[in-house]
Amino acid sequence: MRTSSSGIMYNRWTEPSYEIKVRGTMNLWGSFGIKKNIVFEKQLLLHIHNDLFGEPISLGTQTASGPEEDIGTLNRGEFVTIPLNEISRVFASCKKESTVCCLIK
């Protein structure tokens, strides 16, 4: 895992993070292939930052046996934190392209 340059520049994250270029729909965490919801003893949080110079993104989650659930939209430079317990994936969609920085803690 590498430290994201975007994360440090715009939000001063000092923990290891990762970036995903979102075009269409991309998984930020998890996968379609996960057959069971993932359960953690200690709650893990996915911190998501949409690039300051990016485009708006739509966010959602999905459980292993359920439909996609829309969470809402992050505009340029905005942050949100999503708990990762009892889901199988977190995804983002963008009509154009935006870089999203993620940190799990």
Secondary structure, DSSP 4 states (H G I P E B T S, - for coil): ----HHHHHHH---S--EEEEEEEEEEEEE-TT--S-B--SSPPEEEEEE-TTS--EEEEEE-TTS-EEEEEEE-TT-EEEEE-TTBSEEEEEEEEEEEEEEEE-
